[in-house]
Amino acid sequence: MPADRRSRRANTSAWPFALPRRGSECENAAVLSLGSPRVDVADDVEWRRWLAPLGAAAAISLGMSLQVSNGVQDPTALARAVLSLVLMLVAVAIPRPAAWARLDVPLVTLITAAGLILQLQQLATSPPALYLRLEAQGMTPFHWGVALLAVAAASALCALPRRLRPLQVGALVAAHAALGTWIIHRSPGPLIDVHLFHKYAIAALREGTNPYALTFPDLYGGAYYGPGLSVSGRLQFGFPYFPLSLLLSMPGQVLFRDPRFSQLAAMELSAVLMAFARPSGLGLAAAALYLTTPRTFFVLEQSWTEPMLVLGVAALVFASSRRSRLLPWLFGAFVALKQYLVFALPAAYLLIESPRHGRRLWTFLVKAAALGAAVTVPFVLWNPAAFWKSVVALQFHQPFRPDALSVLSWWAARGHAQPPALISFAVALFGSALALWRLPRSAAGFAMAIAVTFMGFFVFNKQAFCNYYFFVIGALCASLAAWRPPEATE
């Protein structure tokens, strides 16, 4: 064995007890020039937290919470969601003895294996969606697909040669994509406004009509909208999300006549990016955990946009791990996907490489803002009033939802006064500050910061449903994928 390799292994063998020595400037420059996975020695303290084991446990607990009631108010579901938040806070804030880090790989493997068993059992025994139109064979094709997915997911926990990883990832993604395609074909017209918004807005955009100046049919008779938003059976606002979300959904509609194929592609690409985030680690297990979360096909059926957000986190984790120069541009695209992602801005600090002086952070944010503006501003200028009404003002008119899976809805349901919505903003800011203070400056730290910030925001929000928490599950899985075991030599 070459001497330099022996030296490298000797240095990393002591990781559970002490940080490895920083290499010379020449060695660090060589690593940068080769585009190797990110290793920021000064801040590389992922193993000093319960980041990986408790992150995996939180993702599983949250997935089981959504399984109880499809993400609407239920005491058992809320208890599991709160448990997930507690696990995240402990993972972020509580240190642990460095010597225990050697247990992370077997512990996370055991937790993930138990989670996969639970999740696959739920997929095999529970209805995967609400509006299925079954043919003569019923659910048999879906159950066969789940069996194939189970085999592919099980292989993710096997210590196979690294050269076989593309085959493992391919099998996992192919099985999930086949099941997702079956769901879309068997549920062609789900009765949910989000699916309607996408189809109408994409059709309008292809015809040269401003999607933010539309009105939509009201599927719910005004039941879920604020005063004045539904008039004579029409919703008085246009497409309610940012333009990038609409543009990313267009290929599915144009190529396959259903925007949900774009969301399915986002799920598969997220899993691929997680699996290959690091040469070593638990990326493949994280991808399997993400693709088997029990309500994955329910989210797909409903045409929710959150799979695009998970793709954004996975892309940032992958780019950060690989020291890609695309990182600030990807961050700009991520924040430009949905309104509430403004709370992700502080987490950008965890993506900045040392030294973290103001100029470097400023340059990062300017590049991110430039990308976000390039995608969004043309639609704003098309009709400023319509854009403001549909994307911004609408959010302030959304009513308090007593069926939301949140602590505020649970509190109000017990006869108490409706709590102020500002509570969710305060909790999100607390989670973000805690994450910046305690988490490592790494891709895994960034993804966990996203998870804990938005989990707190949703659990104490006036509206919180399955799609919001699905985003948190994806961020937790991305953090697990980016986590580097103490003994890794990348």
C-alpha positions in Angstrom: 0.0 0.0 0.0 1.4 3.5 -0.8 2.7 5.4 2.1 0.4 8.4 1.6 -2.6 6.1 1.6 -1.4 4.4 4.8 -1.0 7.8 6.4 -4.5 8.9 5.4 -6.0 5.8 6.9 -4.0 6.2 10.1 -5.3 9.8 10.5 -8.9 8.8 9.9 -8.9 5.8 12.1 -8.9 8.1 15.2 -12.0 10.1 14.1 -14.3 8.9 16.8 -11.9 10.5 19.3 -10.2 13.4 17.6 -10.4 15.4 14.4 -7.9 14.5 11.7 -5.0 16.9 11.1 -5.5 19.6 8.4 -3.5 19.0 5.3 -1.0 21.4 3.8 -2.2 24.2 1.5 -0.9 22.4 -1.5 -2.8 19.2 -0.6 -6.0 21.1 0.0 -5.6 22.9 -3.4 -5.1 19.5 -5.1 -8.3 18.2 -3.5 -10.2 21.3 -4.7 -8.9 21.0 -8.3 -10.0 17.4 -8.5 -13.6 18.2 -7.5 -13.6 15.7 -4.7 -16.5 15.5 -2.2 -16.4 18.3 0.3 -14.3 17.8 3.4 -14.2 21.0 5.5 -12.0 19.8 8.4 -12.4 22.8 10.7 -16.2 22.3 10.8 -16.4 18.6 10.2 -18.2 17.7 13.5 -21.2 15.8 12.2 -20.3 12.9 14.4 -20.5 15.0 17.5 -24.3 15.2 17.2 -27.0 12.6 16.9 -27.5 13.8 13.4 -27.7 10.5 11.5 -29.5 8.1 13.9 -32.1 10.6 15.2 -32.6 12.1 11.7 -33.5 8.6 10.4 -35.8 7.9 13.3 -37.5 11.3 12.9 -38.1 10.6 9.2 -39.7 7.2 10.0 -41.8 8.6 12.8 -43.1 11.4 10.6 -43.9 9.0 7.8 -45.9 6.9 10.2 -47.7 10.0 11.4 -48.9 10.8 7.9 -50.0 7.3 7.4 -52.5 7.5 10.3 -54.8 10.2 8.8 -53.2 11.3 5.4 -51.9 14.4 7.2 -55.0 15.8 8.7 -55.8 16.4 12.4 -55.7 13.3 14.5 -54.3 13.0 18.1 -52.2 9.9 17.3 -50.8 11.4 14.1 -50.0 14.7 15.9 -48.2 12.9 18.7 -46.0 11.2 16.2 -45.3 14.5 14.4 -44.4 16.2 17.7 -42.1 13.2 18.5 -40.4 13.7 15.2 -39.8 17.4 16.0 -38.4 16.5 19.5 -36.0 13.9 17.8 -34.8 16.6 15.4 -34.2 19.1 18.2 -32.2 16.6 20.1 -30.2 15.7 17.0 -29.4 19.4 16.5 -28.8 20.6 20.0 -27.5 17.8 22.2 -23.9 16.7 21.9 -22.8 13.2 22.6 -19.5 11.5 23.5 -17.2 11.3 20.5 -16.4 7.6 21.2 -20.1 6.7 20.5 -19.7 7.9 16.9 -18.4 4.4 16.0 -21.9 3.1 16.7 -23.5 5.4 14.1 -23.2 3.1 11.1 -24.7 0.0 12.7 -27.2 2.0 14.6 -28.5 3.9 11.6 -28.5 0.7 9.5 -30.6 -1.0 12.2 -33.0 2.0 12.4 -33.3 2.2 8.6 -33.9 -1.5 8.3 -36.7 -1.3 10.9 -38.1 1.7 9.1 -38.1 0.1 5.7 -40.0 -2.9 7.1 -42.6 -0.7 8.7 -43.0 1.5 5.6 -43.1 -1.4 3.1 -45.7 -3.1 5.2 -47.9 0.0 5.1 -47.4 0.3 1.3 -48.5 -3.3 0.9 -51.5 -3.3 3.2 -53.0 0.3 2.9 -54.6 2.1 0.0 -51.9 4.1 -1.6 -54.2 6.9 -2.9 -57.8 8.2 -2.6 -59.2 8.3 -6.1 -58.1 5.0 -7.7 -60.2 3.5 -10.6 -59.3 -0.1 -10.5 -59.6 -2.6 -13.3 -60.4 -6.3 -13.1 -57.0 -7.2 -11.6 -57.6 -4.8 -8.7 -54.5 -4.0 -6.7 -52.5 -7.0 -7.8 -50.1 -5.0 -10.1 -49.4 -2.5 -7.3 -48.7 -5.3 -4.8 -46.2 -6.9 -7.2 -44.6 -3.6 -7.7 -44.2 -3.2 -3.9 -42.6 -6.6 -3.7 -40.0 -5.5 -6.3 -39.5 -2.2 -4.4 -39.0 -4.2 -1.2 -36.2 -6.3 -2.9 -34.5 -3.2 -4.2 -34.8 -1.4 -0.9 -33.4 -4.4 1.0 -30.3 -4.4 -1.3 -29.7 -0.8 -0.2 -28.7 -2.2 3.3 -26.4 -4.9 1.9 -22.6 -4.3 1.8 -22.1 -4.9 -1.9 -19.1 -3.6 -3.9 -19.4 0.1 -4.8 -19.4 -0.7 -8.5 -22.8 -2.3 -8.1 -24.4 0.8 -6.6 -25.6 2.1 -10.0 -27.5 -1.2 -10.4 -29.0 -0.9 -6.9 -30.1 2.7 -7.5 -31.5 1.8 -10.9 -33.5 -1.1 -9.5 -34.9 1.1 -6.7 -35.8 4.0 -8.9 -37.3 1.8 -11.6 -39.6 0.0 -9.2 -40.8 3.2 -7.6 -41.3 4.9 -11.0 -43.3 1.9 -12.2 -45.6 2.1 -9.2 -45.9 5.9 -9.6 -46.9 5.5 -13.2 -49.5 3.0 -12.3 -50.9 5.4 -9.7 -51.2 8.2 -12.2 -52.9 6.0 -14.7 -55.3 4.6 -12.2 -56.1 8.0 -10.7 -56.5 10.3 -13.8 -58.7 13.0 -12.2 -58.1 13.5 -8.5 -60.5 15.9 -6.9 -58.0 18.4 -5.6 -57.4 22.0 -6.5 -53.6 21.7 -6.9 -53.9 19.3 -9.8 -56.5 21.6 -11.4 -54.2 24.6 -10.9 -51.3 22.9 -12.7 -53.3 21.7 -15.7 -55.1 25.0 -16.3 -52.0 27.1 -15.7 -49.8 25.0 -18.0 -52.5 25.1 -20.7 -52.8 28.9 -20.4 -49.1 29.4 -20.6 -48.8 27.3 -23.7 -51.4 29.5 -25.3 -49.6 32.7 -24.3 -52.1 33.6 -21.5 -50.8 34.8 -18.2 -51.4 31.9 -15.7 -51.6 34.5 -12.8 -54.6 36.2 -14.4 -56.8 33.1 -14.5 -59.7 32.1 -12.4 -60.3 28.4 -11.6 -63.4 26.3 -10.8 -64.1 25.9 -7.1 -64.1 22.2 -6.4 -65.0 22.7 -2.7 -67.8 25.2 -2.8 -65.7 27.8 -1.0 -65.2 25.6 2.0 -61.4 25.9 2.2 -60.8 29.5 1.0 -60.9 32.9 2.7 -63.8 35.4 2.3 -64.3 36.7 -1.1 -61.9 34.2 -2.8 -64.7 32.1 -4.3 -67.4 34.0 -6.2 -70.2 32.2 -8.2 -68.2 28.9 -8.3 -64.9 30.5 -9.5 -61.8 31.2 -7.5 -60.7 34.8 -7.8 -57.0 34.2 -8.1 -54.6 32.7 -10.6 -51.8 30.2 -10.2 -50.9 30.4 -6.5 -47.2 29.3 -6.7 -44.0 30.7 -8.0 -43.2 30.4 -11.8 -40.4 27.9 -11.4 -42.8 25.4 -9.9 -45.0 25.8 -12.9 -42.2 25.6 -15.4 -40.9 22.4 -13.9 -44.3 20.8 -14.1 -44.7 21.6 -17.7 -42.7 18.7 -19.2 -45.0 16.1 -17.6 -48.1 17.8 -19.1 -46.6 18.4 -22.5 -45.0 15.0 -22.9 -47.4 12.7 -21.0 -50.5 14.8 -20.6 -50.2 14.9 -16.8 -48.0 17.3 -14.8 -47.6 14.6 -12.1 -45.1 12.9 -14.3 -42.8 15.8 -13.6 -43.3 15.3 -9.9 -42.6 11.6 -10.2 -39.4 12.4 -12.1 -38.5 14.8 -9.3 -38.9 12.0 -6.8 -36.7 9.6 -8.7 -34.0 12.2 -9.4 -34.0 13.2 -5.7 -33.3 9.6 -4.8 -30.5 9.4 -7.3 -28.8 12.5 -6.0 -29.1 11.2 -2.4 -27.6 7.8 -3.4 -24.6 9.4 -5.0 -24.1 12.4 -2.7 -21.0 10.7 -1.2 -18.9 7.8 -2.4 -19.3 6.3 1.1 -22.0 6.6 3.7 -25.7 5.9 3.8 -26.9 7.7 0.7 -28.5 4.6 -0.8 -30.3 3.7 2.4 -31.5 7.3 2.6 -32.9 7.1 -0.9 -34.7 3.9 -0.1 -36.1 5.4 3.1 -37.4 8.4 1.0 -39.0 6.4 -1.8 -40.8 4.0 0.6 -42.3 6.6 3.0 -45.9 5.3 3.2 -47.7 8.4 1.7 -45.3 8.8 -1.2 -47.9 7.8 -3.8 -50.7 9.8 -2.1 -48.5 12.9 -2.5 -48.0 12.0 -6.1 -51.7 11.5 -6.8 -52.6 14.8 -5.2 -50.1 16.7 -7.6 -48.5 18.6 -4.7 -45.4 20.6 -5.4 -43.3 19.4 -2.5 -41.4 16.7 -4.5 -39.8 19.6 -6.4 -38.7 21.1 -3.1 -37.2 17.8 -2.0 -35.4 17.7 -5.3 -34.0 21.2 -4.5 -32.6 20.1 -1.2 -31.1 16.9 -2.7 -29.5 18.9 -5.5 -28.0 21.3 -3.0 -26.7 18.4 -0.8 -25.1 16.8 -3.9 -23.6 20.0 -5.1 -22.2 20.9 -1.7 -20.7 17.5 -1.2 -19.0 17.8 -4.6 -17.9 21.4 -4.1 -19.8 22.4 -7.3 -19.7 26.0 -8.4 -23.4 25.7 -9.2 -24.2 25.7 -5.5 -25.4 29.4 -5.2 -27.4 29.2 -8.4 -29.1 26.0 -7.2 -29.9 27.7 -3.9 -31.5 30.5 -5.8 -33.6 28.1 -7.8 -34.6 26.2 -4.6 -35.8 29.4 -2.8 -37.7 30.4 -6.0 -39.9 27.3 -5.8 -42.4 28.2 -3.1 -43.3 31.2 -0.9 -42.5 29.7 2.5 -38.9 28.9 1.4 -37.9 32.4 2.4 -37.2 30.7 5.8 -34.5 28.7 4.1 -32.3 31.8 3.5 -30.4 31.7 6.9 -29.4 28.1 6.2 -27.3 29.3 3.3 -24.6 30.1 5.8 -24.1 26.4 6.4 -23.3 25.9 2.7 -20.5 28.6 2.6 -17.0 27.2 2.8 -14.5 28.6 5.2 -13.4 31.3 5.7 -17.0 32.6 6.0 -16.4 36.3 5.7 -19.2 38.7 4.7 -18.0 39.1 1.1 -18.2 35.4 0.4 -21.7 35.2 1.9 -22.8 38.3 0.0 -21.5 36.9 -3.3 -23.3 33.6 -2.7 -26.6 35.4 -2.0 -26.3 37.8 -4.9 -25.8 34.9 -7.3 -28.8 33.1 -5.8 -31.0 36.2 -6.0 -30.0 36.7 -9.6 -31.2 33.2 -10.6 -34.4 33.5 -8.7 -35.1 36.9 -10.2 -34.3 35.7 -13.7 -37.1 33.1 -13.4 -39.6 35.1 -11.4 -39.4 38.7 -12.6 -40.7 38.2 -16.1 -43.9 36.8 -14.7 -44.2 39.7 -12.3 -43.8 42.3 -15.0 -46.3 40.4 -17.2 -49.1 41.6 -14.8 -47.8 42.9 -11.4 -51.3 43.2 -9.9 -52.3 39.6 -10.8 -49.0 38.2 -9.6 -49.2 40.0 -6.3 -52.8 38.9 -5.7 -52.2 35.2 -6.6 -48.8 34.6 -5.1 -48.5 37.0 -2.2 -51.8 38.5 -1.0 -53.6 35.1 -1.2 -51.4 33.8 1.5 -52.7 36.4 4.0 -56.3 35.5 3.2 -55.9 31.7 3.8 -58.2 30.8 6.7 -57.3 28.9 9.9 -57.8 25.2 9.2 -59.3 23.2 12.1 -58.4 20.0 10.2 -54.7 20.8 9.9 -52.1 18.5 11.5 -50.8 21.1 13.9 -50.7 22.0 17.6 -52.7 25.1 16.9 -55.6 23.2 15.4 -55.5 20.6 18.2 -55.6 23.4 20.8 -58.5 25.2 19.1 -60.5 21.9 18.7 -60.5 21.6 22.5 -62.5 24.8 22.9 -59.7 27.3 23.4 -59.4 30.5 21.5 -57.7 30.3 18.1 -54.0 30.9 18.6 -52.3 33.6 16.5 -50.6 32.5 13.3 -47.5 34.4 14.3 -46.6 31.5 16.6 -45.4 29.5 13.6 -43.1 32.3 12.4 -41.5 32.5 15.9 -41.0 28.8 16.1 -39.4 28.7 12.6 -37.0 31.5 13.5 -36.1 29.7 16.7 -35.4 26.5 14.8 -33.3 28.4 12.3 -31.3 30.1 14.9 -30.7 26.9 16.8 -29.6 25.2 13.6 -27.1 27.9 12.8 -25.7 27.8 16.3 -25.4 24.1 16.8 -25.2 22.3 13.4 -22.0 21.5 11.5 -21.1 23.7 8.4 -21.7 20.9 5.9 -24.2 19.5 3.5 -25.7 17.3 6.2 -26.0 20.2 8.6 -27.7 22.3 5.9 -30.4 19.7 5.1 -31.0 19.1 8.9 -31.4 22.9 9.3 -34.0 22.9 6.6 -35.8 20.0 8.3 -35.9 21.4 11.8 -36.8 25.0 10.6 -39.8 23.9 8.6 -40.9 21.1 10.9 -41.4 23.7 13.6 -43.1 26.1 11.2 -45.6 23.4 10.1 -46.3 21.9 13.5 -47.4 25.3 14.8 -49.0 26.6 11.7 -52.7 27.4 10.8 -52.4 25.1 7.8 -50.3 21.9 7.8 -51.0 18.8 5.8 -49.3 15.8 4.2 -47.5 17.6 1.5 -45.7 20.0 3.9 -44.4 17.2 6.1 -43.4 15.2 3.1 -40.9 18.0 2.3 -39.5 17.6 5.8 -39.1 13.8 5.3 -37.2 14.5 2.1 -34.9 17.0 3.9 -34.2 14.5 6.7 -33.3 11.8 4.1 -31.1 14.2 2.3 -29.3 15.0 5.5 -28.7 11.3 6.1 -27.4 10.9 2.6 -24.9 13.8 3.1 -23.7 12.5 6.4 -20.2 11.2 6.4 -19.2 8.4 8.8 -16.3 9.2 11.1 -14.1 6.6 9.5 -14.9 7.6 5.9 -11.9 8.3 3.6 -13.3 10.3 0.7 
